[in-house]
Amino acid sequence: MSFSVGDAIEHLLVDEAGRIWVGHFDENPIGIRRWSATGRPTWMSDDARIPGLFDCHALNVSGTAAWACPYTDFPLVEIRPDRRRRPVRVRENQVRGARAVAVHGDRVAFYGGYGEEQDRLVHAELGEASVEQTDAGLLTLPDGSCPGRRRVAGRGSRIHVQADPFTEWGVLDLSS
């Protein structure tokens, strides 16, 4: 079976129930969508009132929930479509430009940013309505250098980083 989930795809992750989460970038202002394994849309960000959602900068799927940091306002958005009460929770966030996010309990980590902050790693705690930064630094490779060109992905409590020449993945795990 095959089906289209659109174009301008920045992130594509599958949750533990086999549903496909897609985060689009700004050439396709669809935002964030969840699809069944058979290609039926089961949730769309269109009516979720997520502020400044023009580009899904970071997307993480953990269990059956998704977490996102959308451009332009970069709130941390918790998406639990199967929950009747508050299926979407938006927390104010001062971390701009993160390319990956990891969540474990009430702790969160953001990786990336703009310009000199491209290797920034921010630790924070989840509040009722906001994310409170607790620490920030630079992510470095085992040899002490910064990753440079890299691929990143957030998945549950982990941020995966693959630096050029793209032969190995490094993992930051909030649960350890």
Helices and strands as residue ranges (DSSP letters): E 9-14, E 20-24, E 32-35, E 41-44, G 45-47, E 55-62, E 65-71, E 76-79, E 88-91, E 100-104, E 107-111, G 115-117, E 120-126, E 131-138, E 150-155, E 158-163, E 170-173
